[in-house]
Amino acid sequence: MTSTAQDTSHTLSQTMPALDGAALHGAVAGVGEHLSQALGSMDMTGMLALAAALGWSSGLRLYAVVFVTGLAGYLDWIALPGALTLLQSPLVLFFSAIMLFAEFFADKIPGVDSLWDLLQSVIRVPAGAALAAAVFGADNGQMALIAALMGGTLAATSQVAKTTTRAAINTSPEPLSNLTASLTEDGLSIGAVWLALTSPVVFLVLLLLAVLLMWLVTWWMFRFLRAAWRKLQNLLGRSAPTPPTASH
């Protein structure tokens, strides 16, 4: 009886990982099939939505967008349109993975995240424009130019909103708000591309609302940071020792 129970337990222990692996493989295959169908039937609205998503997300997480999009193409989950096929090159995937790793941790450290944003500000906007234009490729130069202007503008909008918001958050000594904001940006950048592929019209509506909200947040954060800077100057001015006057 004991031997039979042990054999049954051994059989189940071997079967369960196989079932889990099969379920995981089926789920991944289902995701890839769903994306492939969405991209295969992509019309002009879908391509504009994808271009907008790549541009806007680049202002938040450039390397995550490049790596995840390229990986999806490399694994044949989706057939990348236009010049986006360059992203699935093993060399591009390798270097984007390294930069993604660095950005993921740098963005979670207060102070370091603002420095990283300043360094990346000169890269994210042109990269967002290039990724948006790549959706249409060189065969459709007119739409590629329109997409580049749109992608660059959206990347600049999200980049400025991100930078000013994180600078304001860093005025708080506790790290939880910084970590929460960073994880939210991780999810938004990838979620935007996913939604653009699966529901382009819904994404475009939400993107319009997000851009308007970002403009308001950026304006408010600029006012907050300017007031904080003036307050700091006043405090430093009051704490500075008064130079002694020369006696005659």
C-alpha positions, 0 to 999 in steps of 0.5 A, a space after each residue: 500500500 505504501 509503495 503504491 501511494 509513493 508511486 502515485 505521488 511520484 506520478 502526480 509530481 511529474 504530471 503537475 509541472 507538465 500540466 502547468 507548463 502546458 497551461 502556460 504555453 497555451 496561455 502564451 500562445 493565446 496571447 500571441 494569436 490574439 495579437 497576431 489577429 489584431 495586427 493582421 487586420 490592422 487598418 489605418 486607425 490601428 497603425 496610427 494608434 500603434 504609432 501614437 502608443 509607441 511615441 507616448 510610451 517612449 517618453 515614459 519607458 523607452 527601453 521597455 517599449 523597444 525590448 517588449 515590442 521587439 521580443 513580441 516580434 522575435 517570438 512570432 507573437 505579432 508580425 511587426 509592420 514597417 521598419 519595426 522589424 528591426 526591433 526583433 534583431 537579436 543585437 537590438 534585443 540584447 542592448 535594449 535588455 541591458 538598458 531596460 535593466 539599468 532603467 528599471 532600477 535607476 527609476 526606482 531610486 529617489 534622486 537618481 530617477 530625476 538625474 536619469 530622466 534629465 540624461 534620457 530627455 535628449 533620447 526619448 523624444 527623437 526615439 519616440 518619433 523614430 518608432 512612430 515613423 517606423 510603423 509605416 516605413 519608408 514605403 509610405 513617406 507621407 504618413 511616416 512623417 506625420 507619425 514622426 511628428 505625432 510620436 515626437 510630440 507625444 513623447 515630449 508630453 509624457 517625458 515632461 510630465 514624468 520628469 516634473 512629477 518625479 521631481 515633485 515626488 522627490 521633495 518627499 523624504 519617503 520612498 514609497 510614492 517614488 516606487 509607486 509612481 515608477 511601477 505605474 509608469 512601467 505598467 502604463 508604457 506596456 499597457 498602452 502598446 497592448 491596448 493600441 493593438 487590441 482596441 485602437 479606438 479605445 486607446 486613442 480616446 484614452 490617449 487624448 484624455 491622458 494628454 490633456 491630464 498630463 498638460 494640466 499636471 505639468 502646469 501644476 507641477 511647474 507652479 509647485 516646484 517654482 514655489 518650493 524653490 522660492 521657499 528654499 531660497 527664502 530659508 537659505 537667505 534667512 539662515 545665512 549669517 549676516 556679515 559683520 560691519 567694519 568699525 571705524 
